């Protein structure tokens, strides 16, 4: 993923060379512009180009089409990403709701079931936070979670040092669900 530095005014990405087509195009554009300037300077009165307005009109049409096409593509990609983030949130909410709904209602297991439900909600909160941290391109990646109650400090330290936090939290959820579903039935 390309991380763009937009600068203090929000336009510094224009001169960014990483991930940009400008360095590649400048190899062709600068010599062509210099040659065109030299020809214009020396041959200005000698050669009359008929149809230059039509050429300019065609050029601006193609350029305008490309700008609109690329802008539309970027806009579509943004909304696809936003939609997928919302879909993930909804799917994980449904999964959490289903797990809570299927917990035992027996009175003698009430304490264990409540501990499991609280842990599950906290883990799902951490999972969503880790997923947002993975896709967000912001300097401050501290997103709110419910809290870390019920998770030991050693596990949290391991999670903080991990590369793929989502996978680890998902495994914790699966393990808690597998162990708890056997004892809560």
Helices and strands as residue ranges (DSSP letters): G 12-15, H 22-43, H 52-101, G 107-109, H 110-135, H 153-161, H 165-183
